[in-house]
Amino acid sequence: MNIFLVMLLAAAMAATVYVLIRGIMAMAGGKPLSSEQQQQWMRRRVQFQAIAILVVIILLAAGMSRG
């Protein structure tokens, strides 16, 4: 189970970095983004961060329960 959670954590962290970089590239690009598009990138990043935090909490709880 821990291996699965660690893999899930790595995937969530990678997704967060990917969305962050894509959002930065979209804002730095020549085309102006609407505020809705900027909000979508931020929401995606926050969602992946929340998933990563939840996985960390689960991993810590699983580690504490073992002793």
HTML snippet that shows the backbone in 3Dmol.js (N, CA, C, O; Angstrom):
<script src="https://3Dmol.org/build/3Dmol-min.js"></script>
<div id="view" style="width:600px;height:400px;position:relative"></div>
<script>
const pdb = `
ATOM      1  N   MET A   1       0.828  -1.192   0.000  1.00  0.00           N
ATOM      2  CA  MET A   1       0.000   0.000   0.000  1.00  0.00           C
ATOM      3  C   MET A   1       0.874   1.258   0.000  1.00  0.00           C
ATOM      4  O   MET A   1       0.575   2.226  -0.699  1.00  0.00           O
ATOM      5  N   ASN A   2       1.960   1.237   0.791  1.00  0.00           N
ATOM      6  CA  ASN A   2       2.816   2.416   0.844  1.00  0.00           C
ATOM      7  C   ASN A   2       3.468   2.709  -0.499  1.00  0.00           C
ATOM      8  O   ASN A   2       3.653   3.872  -0.858  1.00  0.00           O
ATOM      9  N   ILE A   3       3.817   1.669  -1.240  1.00  0.00           N
ATOM     10  CA  ILE A   3       4.426   1.883  -2.551  1.00  0.00           C
ATOM     11  C   ILE A   3       3.436   2.585  -3.474  1.00  0.00           C
ATOM     12  O   ILE A   3       3.808   3.496  -4.215  1.00  0.00           O
ATOM     13  N   PHE A   4       2.188   2.162  -3.427  1.00  0.00           N
ATOM     14  CA  PHE A   4       1.150   2.802  -4.229  1.00  0.00           C
ATOM     15  C   PHE A   4       0.995   4.267  -3.840  1.00  0.00           C
ATOM     16  O   PHE A   4       0.889   5.134  -4.708  1.00  0.00           O
ATOM     17  N   LEU A   5       0.980   4.547  -2.536  1.00  0.00           N
ATOM     18  CA  LEU A   5       0.817   5.930  -2.077  1.00  0.00           C
ATOM     19  C   LEU A   5       2.014   6.798  -2.468  1.00  0.00           C
ATOM     20  O   LEU A   5       1.843   7.963  -2.826  1.00  0.00           O
ATOM     21  N   VAL A   6       3.207   6.245  -2.403  1.00  0.00           N
ATOM     22  CA  VAL A   6       4.396   6.999  -2.799  1.00  0.00           C
ATOM     23  C   VAL A   6       4.344   7.295  -4.301  1.00  0.00           C
ATOM     24  O   VAL A   6       4.699   8.392  -4.732  1.00  0.00           O
ATOM     25  N   MET A   7       3.906   6.324  -5.086  1.00  0.00           N
ATOM     26  CA  MET A   7       3.773   6.546  -6.527  1.00  0.00           C
ATOM     27  C   MET A   7       2.695   7.596  -6.806  1.00  0.00           C
ATOM     28  O   MET A   7       2.863   8.445  -7.682  1.00  0.00           O
ATOM     29  N   LEU A   8       1.600   7.538  -6.068  1.00  0.00           N
ATOM     30  CA  LEU A   8       0.537   8.524  -6.213  1.00  0.00           C
ATOM     31  C   LEU A   8       1.041   9.914  -5.829  1.00  0.00           C
ATOM     32  O   LEU A   8       0.716  10.900  -6.488  1.00  0.00           O
ATOM     33  N   LEU A   9       1.830   9.988  -4.769  1.00  0.00           N
ATOM     34  CA  LEU A   9       2.402  11.259  -4.348  1.00  0.00           C
ATOM     35  C   LEU A   9       3.333  11.809  -5.425  1.00  0.00           C
ATOM     36  O   LEU A   9       3.279  12.999  -5.735  1.00  0.00           O
ATOM     37  N   ALA A  10       4.177  10.969  -5.991  1.00  0.00           N
ATOM     38  CA  ALA A  10       5.081  11.414  -7.048  1.00  0.00           C
ATOM     39  C   ALA A  10       4.299  11.913  -8.263  1.00  0.00           C
ATOM     40  O   ALA A  10       4.666  12.914  -8.878  1.00  0.00           O
ATOM     41  N   ALA A  11       3.233  11.216  -8.599  1.00  0.00           N
ATOM     42  CA  ALA A  11       2.408  11.635  -9.739  1.00  0.00           C
ATOM     43  C   ALA A  11       1.732  12.974  -9.455  1.00  0.00           C
ATOM     44  O   ALA A  11       1.674  13.834 -10.334  1.00  0.00           O
ATOM     45  N   ALA A  12       1.224  13.159  -8.244  1.00  0.00           N
ATOM     46  CA  ALA A  12       0.571  14.420  -7.888  1.00  0.00           C
ATOM     47  C   ALA A  12       1.574  15.571  -7.883  1.00  0.00           C
ATOM     48  O   ALA A  12       1.258  16.679  -8.315  1.00  0.00           O
ATOM     49  N   MET A  13       2.777  15.303  -7.395  1.00  0.00           N
ATOM     50  CA  MET A  13       3.812  16.336  -7.394  1.00  0.00           C
ATOM     51  C   MET A  13       4.224  16.688  -8.816  1.00  0.00           C
ATOM     52  O   MET A  13       4.402  17.863  -9.136  1.00  0.00           O
ATOM     53  N   ALA A  14       4.379  15.684  -9.671  1.00  0.00           N
ATOM     54  CA  ALA A  14       4.743  15.930 -11.062  1.00  0.00           C
ATOM     55  C   ALA A  14       3.642  16.705 -11.786  1.00  0.00           C
ATOM     56  O   ALA A  14       3.924  17.602 -12.580  1.00  0.00           O
ATOM     57  N   ALA A  15       2.403  16.355 -11.509  1.00  0.00           N
ATOM     58  CA  ALA A  15       1.282  17.057 -12.131  1.00  0.00           C
ATOM     59  C   ALA A  15       1.242  18.516 -11.668  1.00  0.00           C
ATOM     60  O   ALA A  15       0.944  19.413 -12.457  1.00  0.00           O
ATOM     61  N   THR A  16       1.541  18.747 -10.395  1.00  0.00           N
ATOM     62  CA  THR A  16       1.567  20.112  -9.873  1.00  0.00           C
ATOM     63  C   THR A  16       2.635  20.930 -10.589  1.00  0.00           C
ATOM     64  O   THR A  16       2.375  22.056 -11.013  1.00  0.00           O
ATOM     65  N   VAL A  17       3.820  20.375 -10.724  1.00  0.00           N
ATOM     66  CA  VAL A  17       4.910  21.083 -11.405  1.00  0.00           C
ATOM     67  C   VAL A  17       4.549  21.325 -12.866  1.00  0.00           C
ATOM     68  O   VAL A  17       4.791  22.410 -13.394  1.00  0.00           O
ATOM     69  N   TYR A  18       3.974  20.324 -13.517  1.00  0.00           N
ATOM     70  CA  TYR A  18       3.588  20.464 -14.917  1.00  0.00           C
ATOM     71  C   TYR A  18       2.581  21.599 -15.099  1.00  0.00           C
ATOM     72  O   TYR A  18       2.745  22.444 -15.979  1.00  0.00           O
ATOM     73  N   VAL A  19       1.545  21.616 -14.268  1.00  0.00           N
ATOM     74  CA  VAL A  19       0.509  22.642 -14.395  1.00  0.00           C
ATOM     75  C   VAL A  19       1.085  24.016 -14.058  1.00  0.00           C
ATOM     76  O   VAL A  19       0.735  25.011 -14.693  1.00  0.00           O
ATOM     77  N   LEU A  20       1.957  24.070 -13.070  1.00  0.00           N
ATOM     78  CA  LEU A  20       2.593  25.333 -12.715  1.00  0.00           C
ATOM     79  C   LEU A  20       3.404  25.883 -13.884  1.00  0.00           C
ATOM     80  O   LEU A  20       3.294  27.062 -14.222  1.00  0.00           O
ATOM     81  N   ILE A  21       4.215  25.028 -14.499  1.00  0.00           N
ATOM     82  CA  ILE A  21       5.041  25.473 -15.626  1.00  0.00           C
ATOM     83  C   ILE A  21       4.168  25.872 -16.814  1.00  0.00           C
ATOM     84  O   ILE A  21       4.423  26.890 -17.457  1.00  0.00           O
ATOM     85  N   ARG A  22       3.141  25.074 -17.106  1.00  0.00           N
ATOM     86  CA  ARG A  22       2.235  25.419 -18.208  1.00  0.00           C
ATOM     87  C   ARG A  22       1.541  26.755 -17.963  1.00  0.00           C
ATOM     88  O   ARG A  22       1.388  27.559 -18.882  1.00  0.00           O
ATOM     89  N   GLY A  23       1.127  26.986 -16.732  1.00  0.00           N
ATOM     90  CA  GLY A  23       0.481  28.256 -16.401  1.00  0.00           C
ATOM     91  C   GLY A  23       1.427  29.427 -16.556  1.00  0.00           C
ATOM     92  O   GLY A  23       1.044  30.475 -17.077  1.00  0.00           O
ATOM     93  N   ILE A  24       2.658  29.259 -16.109  1.00  0.00           N
ATOM     94  CA  ILE A  24       3.651  30.324 -16.249  1.00  0.00           C
ATOM     95  C   ILE A  24       3.946  30.586 -17.721  1.00  0.00           C
ATOM     96  O   ILE A  24       4.038  31.737 -18.148  1.00  0.00           O
ATOM     97  N   MET A  25       4.094  29.507 -18.494  1.00  0.00           N
ATOM     98  CA  MET A  25       4.362  29.674 -19.917  1.00  0.00           C
ATOM     99  C   MET A  25       3.186  30.349 -20.629  1.00  0.00           C
ATOM    100  O   MET A  25       3.388  31.169 -21.524  1.00  0.00           O
ATOM    101  N   ALA A  26       1.981  30.008 -20.236  1.00  0.00           N
ATOM    102  CA  ALA A  26       0.804  30.615 -20.859  1.00  0.00           C
ATOM    103  C   ALA A  26       0.731  32.108 -20.542  1.00  0.00           C
ATOM    104  O   ALA A  26       0.369  32.913 -21.400  1.00  0.00           O
ATOM    105  N   MET A  27       1.077  32.473 -19.302  1.00  0.00           N
ATOM    106  CA  MET A  27       1.038  33.890 -18.933  1.00  0.00           C
ATOM    107  C   MET A  27       2.200  34.663 -19.544  1.00  0.00           C
ATOM    108  O   MET A  27       2.063  35.847 -19.855  1.00  0.00           O
ATOM    109  N   ALA A  28       3.342  34.005 -19.717  1.00  0.00           N
ATOM    110  CA  ALA A  28       4.514  34.683 -20.266  1.00  0.00           C
ATOM    111  C   ALA A  28       4.467  34.754 -21.785  1.00  0.00           C
ATOM    112  O   ALA A  28       5.224  35.505 -22.400  1.00  0.00           O
ATOM    113  N   GLY A  29       3.582  33.976 -22.385  1.00  0.00           N
ATOM    114  CA  GLY A  29       3.471  33.970 -23.841  1.00  0.00           C
ATOM    115  C   GLY A  29       2.955  35.300 -24.360  1.00  0.00           C
ATOM    116  O   GLY A  29       2.561  36.178 -23.592  1.00  0.00           O
ATOM    117  N   GLY A  30       2.968  35.427 -25.659  1.00  0.00           N
ATOM    118  CA  GLY A  30       2.568  36.682 -26.284  1.00  0.00           C
ATOM    119  C   GLY A  30       1.089  37.003 -26.153  1.00  0.00           C
ATOM    120  O   GLY A  30       0.707  38.173 -26.144  1.00  0.00           O
ATOM    121  N   LYS A  31       0.252  35.976 -26.051  1.00  0.00           N
ATOM    122  CA  LYS A  31      -1.189  36.214 -26.010  1.00  0.00           C
ATOM    123  C   LYS A  31      -1.633  36.545 -24.587  1.00  0.00           C
ATOM    124  O   LYS A  31      -1.235  35.870 -23.637  1.00  0.00           O
ATOM    125  N   PRO A  32      -2.442  37.566 -24.441  1.00  0.00           N
ATOM    126  CA  PRO A  32      -2.968  37.852 -23.094  1.00  0.00           C
ATOM    127  C   PRO A  32      -4.032  36.821 -22.708  1.00  0.00           C
ATOM    128  O   PRO A  32      -4.878  36.452 -23.523  1.00  0.00           O
ATOM    129  N   LEU A  33      -3.978  36.368 -21.469  1.00  0.00           N
ATOM    130  CA  LEU A  33      -4.955  35.399 -20.984  1.00  0.00           C
ATOM    131  C   LEU A  33      -6.094  36.126 -20.297  1.00  0.00           C
ATOM    132  O   LEU A  33      -5.897  37.153 -19.647  1.00  0.00           O
ATOM    133  N   SER A  34      -7.277  35.582 -20.449  1.00  0.00           N
ATOM    134  CA  SER A  34      -8.402  36.142 -19.715  1.00  0.00           C
ATOM    135  C   SER A  34      -8.266  35.754 -18.244  1.00  0.00           C
ATOM    136  O   SER A  34      -7.532  34.830 -17.896  1.00  0.00           O
ATOM    137  N   SER A  35      -8.975  36.463 -17.408  1.00  0.00           N
ATOM    138  CA  SER A  35      -8.900  36.146 -15.984  1.00  0.00           C
ATOM    139  C   SER A  35      -9.458  34.746 -15.711  1.00  0.00           C
ATOM    140  O   SER A  35      -9.026  34.085 -14.767  1.00  0.00           O
ATOM    141  N   GLU A  36     -10.402  34.295 -16.519  1.00  0.00           N
ATOM    142  CA  GLU A  36     -10.960  32.950 -16.353  1.00  0.00           C
ATOM    143  C   GLU A  36      -9.905  31.888 -16.652  1.00  0.00           C
ATOM    144  O   GLU A  36      -9.812  30.890 -15.938  1.00  0.00           O
ATOM    145  N   GLN A  37      -9.115  32.094 -17.697  1.00  0.00           N
ATOM    146  CA  GLN A  37      -8.058  31.141 -18.024  1.00  0.00           C
ATOM    147  C   GLN A  37      -6.998  31.110 -16.929  1.00  0.00           C
ATOM    148  O   GLN A  37      -6.507  30.039 -16.573  1.00  0.00           O
ATOM    149  N   GLN A  38      -6.644  32.268 -16.395  1.00  0.00           N
ATOM    150  CA  GLN A  38      -5.678  32.318 -15.306  1.00  0.00           C
ATOM    151  C   GLN A  38      -6.211  31.579 -14.081  1.00  0.00           C
ATOM    152  O   GLN A  38      -5.471  30.860 -13.410  1.00  0.00           O
ATOM    153  N   GLN A  39      -7.486  31.760 -13.798  1.00  0.00           N
ATOM    154  CA  GLN A  39      -8.100  31.077 -12.666  1.00  0.00           C
ATOM    155  C   GLN A  39      -8.128  29.566 -12.865  1.00  0.00           C
ATOM    156  O   GLN A  39      -7.952  28.809 -11.911  1.00  0.00           O
ATOM    157  N   GLN A  40      -8.349  29.125 -14.100  1.00  0.00           N
ATOM    158  CA  GLN A  40      -8.358  27.685 -14.376  1.00  0.00           C
ATOM    159  C   GLN A  40      -7.002  27.072 -14.091  1.00  0.00           C
ATOM    160  O   GLN A  40      -6.929  26.003 -13.484  1.00  0.00           O
ATOM    161  N   TRP A  41      -5.921  27.723 -14.514  1.00  0.00           N
ATOM    162  CA  TRP A  41      -4.583  27.201 -14.247  1.00  0.00           C
ATOM    163  C   TRP A  41      -4.322  27.160 -12.745  1.00  0.00           C
ATOM    164  O   TRP A  41      -3.757  26.192 -12.238  1.00  0.00           O
ATOM    165  N   MET A  42      -4.730  28.207 -12.035  1.00  0.00           N
ATOM    166  CA  MET A  42      -4.501  28.239 -10.595  1.00  0.00           C
ATOM    167  C   MET A  42      -5.315  27.158  -9.892  1.00  0.00           C
ATOM    168  O   MET A  42      -4.813  26.495  -8.983  1.00  0.00           O
ATOM    169  N   ARG A  43      -6.572  26.976 -10.308  1.00  0.00           N
ATOM    170  CA  ARG A  43      -7.413  25.938  -9.699  1.00  0.00           C
ATOM    171  C   ARG A  43      -6.821  24.554  -9.892  1.00  0.00           C
ATOM    172  O   ARG A  43      -6.810  23.745  -8.963  1.00  0.00           O
ATOM    173  N   ARG A  44      -6.327  24.275 -11.096  1.00  0.00           N
ATOM    174  CA  ARG A  44      -5.716  22.964 -11.359  1.00  0.00           C
ATOM    175  C   ARG A  44      -4.504  22.737 -10.465  1.00  0.00           C
ATOM    176  O   ARG A  44      -4.329  21.659  -9.897  1.00  0.00           O
ATOM    177  N   ARG A  45      -3.668  23.769 -10.346  1.00  0.00           N
ATOM    178  CA  ARG A  45      -2.472  23.648  -9.514  1.00  0.00           C
ATOM    179  C   ARG A  45      -2.849  23.402  -8.065  1.00  0.00           C
ATOM    180  O   ARG A  45      -2.256  22.551  -7.403  1.00  0.00           O
ATOM    181  N   VAL A  46      -3.822  24.134  -7.573  1.00  0.00           N
ATOM    182  CA  VAL A  46      -4.252  23.971  -6.181  1.00  0.00           C
ATOM    183  C   VAL A  46      -4.870  22.591  -5.963  1.00  0.00           C
ATOM    184  O   VAL A  46      -4.675  21.990  -4.906  1.00  0.00           O
ATOM    185  N   GLN A  47      -5.604  22.086  -6.937  1.00  0.00           N
ATOM    186  CA  GLN A  47      -6.191  20.751  -6.811  1.00  0.00           C
ATOM    187  C   GLN A  47      -5.109  19.679  -6.712  1.00  0.00           C
ATOM    188  O   GLN A  47      -5.200  18.789  -5.867  1.00  0.00           O
ATOM    189  N   PHE A  48      -4.098  19.753  -7.554  1.00  0.00           N
ATOM    190  CA  PHE A  48      -3.017  18.767  -7.493  1.00  0.00           C
ATOM    191  C   PHE A  48      -2.216  18.901  -6.198  1.00  0.00           C
ATOM    192  O   PHE A  48      -1.763  17.903  -5.637  1.00  0.00           O
ATOM    193  N   GLN A  49      -2.045  20.133  -5.729  1.00  0.00           N
ATOM    194  CA  GLN A  49      -1.359  20.321  -4.451  1.00  0.00           C
ATOM    195  C   GLN A  49      -2.164  19.708  -3.313  1.00  0.00           C
ATOM    196  O   GLN A  49      -1.596  19.085  -2.416  1.00  0.00           O
ATOM    197  N   ALA A  50      -3.475  19.878  -3.343  1.00  0.00           N
ATOM    198  CA  ALA A  50      -4.326  19.301  -2.305  1.00  0.00           C
ATOM    199  C   ALA A  50      -4.246  17.783  -2.311  1.00  0.00           C
ATOM    200  O   ALA A  50      -4.200  17.157  -1.252  1.00  0.00           O
ATOM    201  N   ILE A  51      -4.231  17.193  -3.494  1.00  0.00           N
ATOM    202  CA  ILE A  51      -4.098  15.738  -3.590  1.00  0.00           C
ATOM    203  C   ILE A  51      -2.774  15.295  -2.990  1.00  0.00           C
ATOM    204  O   ILE A  51      -2.724  14.327  -2.232  1.00  0.00           O
ATOM    205  N   ALA A  52      -1.693  16.009  -3.330  1.00  0.00           N
ATOM    206  CA  ALA A  52      -0.373  15.658  -2.798  1.00  0.00           C
ATOM    207  C   ALA A  52      -0.357  15.771  -1.270  1.00  0.00           C
ATOM    208  O   ALA A  52       0.213  14.913  -0.596  1.00  0.00           O
ATOM    209  N   ILE A  53      -0.963  16.802  -0.728  1.00  0.00           N
ATOM    210  CA  ILE A  53      -0.998  16.977   0.728  1.00  0.00           C
ATOM    211  C   ILE A  53      -1.795  15.860   1.385  1.00  0.00           C
ATOM    212  O   ILE A  53      -1.390  15.338   2.423  1.00  0.00           O
ATOM    213  N   LEU A  54      -2.918  15.492   0.794  1.00  0.00           N
ATOM    214  CA  LEU A  54      -3.730  14.402   1.352  1.00  0.00           C
ATOM    215  C   LEU A  54      -2.964  13.085   1.341  1.00  0.00           C
ATOM    216  O   LEU A  54      -3.052  12.307   2.291  1.00  0.00           O
ATOM    217  N   VAL A  55      -2.223  12.835   0.285  1.00  0.00           N
ATOM    218  CA  VAL A  55      -1.432  11.602   0.213  1.00  0.00           C
ATOM    219  C   VAL A  55      -0.341  11.613   1.280  1.00  0.00           C
ATOM    220  O   VAL A  55      -0.080  10.587   1.909  1.00  0.00           O
ATOM    221  N   VAL A  56       0.296  12.759   1.489  1.00  0.00           N
ATOM    222  CA  VAL A  56       1.314  12.863   2.540  1.00  0.00           C
ATOM    223  C   VAL A  56       0.692  12.588   3.904  1.00  0.00           C
ATOM    224  O   VAL A  56       1.283  11.879   4.720  1.00  0.00           O
ATOM    225  N   ILE A  57      -0.478  13.132   4.159  1.00  0.00           N
ATOM    226  CA  ILE A  57      -1.164  12.899   5.437  1.00  0.00           C
ATOM    227  C   ILE A  57      -1.464  11.415   5.612  1.00  0.00           C
ATOM    228  O   ILE A  57      -1.261  10.861   6.692  1.00  0.00           O
ATOM    229  N   ILE A  58      -1.947  10.776   4.555  1.00  0.00           N
ATOM    230  CA  ILE A  58      -2.245   9.344   4.632  1.00  0.00           C
ATOM    231  C   ILE A  58      -0.978   8.544   4.888  1.00  0.00           C
ATOM    232  O   ILE A  58      -0.981   7.615   5.695  1.00  0.00           O
ATOM    233  N   LEU A  59       0.118   8.901   4.197  1.00  0.00           N
ATOM    234  CA  LEU A  59       1.384   8.210   4.413  1.00  0.00           C
ATOM    235  C   LEU A  59       1.876   8.373   5.853  1.00  0.00           C
ATOM    236  O   LEU A  59       2.344   7.413   6.466  1.00  0.00           O
ATOM    237  N   LEU A  60       1.770   9.575   6.381  1.00  0.00           N
ATOM    238  CA  LEU A  60       2.193   9.807   7.769  1.00  0.00           C
ATOM    239  C   LEU A  60       1.318   9.032   8.744  1.00  0.00           C
ATOM    240  O   LEU A  60       1.825   8.453   9.704  1.00  0.00           O
ATOM    241  N   ALA A  61       0.018   9.017   8.508  1.00  0.00           N
ATOM    242  CA  ALA A  61      -0.887   8.288   9.389  1.00  0.00           C
ATOM    243  C   ALA A  61      -0.600   6.779   9.320  1.00  0.00           C
ATOM    244  O   ALA A  61      -0.640   6.091  10.340  1.00  0.00           O
ATOM    245  N   ALA A  62      -0.318   6.280   8.139  1.00  0.00           N
ATOM    246  CA  ALA A  62      -0.006   4.848   7.988  1.00  0.00           C
ATOM    247  C   ALA A  62       1.307   4.521   8.694  1.00  0.00           C
ATOM    248  O   ALA A  62       1.441   3.458   9.301  1.00  0.00           O
ATOM    249  N   GLY A  63       2.262   5.424   8.613  1.00  0.00           N
ATOM    250  CA  GLY A  63       3.544   5.196   9.286  1.00  0.00           C
ATOM    251  C   GLY A  63       3.420   5.241  10.793  1.00  0.00           C
ATOM    252  O   GLY A  63       4.109   4.485  11.478  1.00  0.00           O
ATOM    253  N   MET A  64       2.577   6.090  11.334  1.00  0.00           N
ATOM    254  CA  MET A  64       2.392   6.208  12.771  1.00  0.00           C
ATOM    255  C   MET A  64       1.628   5.019  13.340  1.00  0.00           C
ATOM    256  O   MET A  64       1.838   4.609  14.481  1.00  0.00           O
ATOM    257  N   SER A  65       0.739   4.479  12.515  1.00  0.00           N
ATOM    258  CA  SER A  65      -0.059   3.359  13.014  1.00  0.00           C
ATOM    259  C   SER A  65       0.777   2.079  13.130  1.00  0.00           C
ATOM    260  O   SER A  65       0.413   1.155  13.857  1.00  0.00           O
ATOM    261  N   ARG A  66       1.894   2.037  12.409  1.00  0.00           N
ATOM    262  CA  ARG A  66       2.757   0.849  12.472  1.00  0.00           C
ATOM    263  C   ARG A  66       3.615   0.830  13.731  1.00  0.00           C
ATOM    264  O   ARG A  66       4.080  -0.224  14.166  1.00  0.00           O
ATOM    265  N   GLY A  67       3.815   2.004  14.306  1.00  0.00           N
ATOM    266  CA  GLY A  67       4.478   1.946  15.564  1.00  0.00           C
ATOM    267  C   GLY A  67       5.692   2.694  15.758  1.00  0.00           C
ATOM    268  O   GLY A  67       6.276   2.653  16.840  1.00  0.00           O
TER     269      GLY A  67
END
`;
const viewer = $3Dmol.createViewer("view");
viewer.addModel(pdb, "pdb");
viewer.setStyle({}, {cartoon: {color: "spectrum"}});
viewer.zoomTo();
viewer.render();
</script>
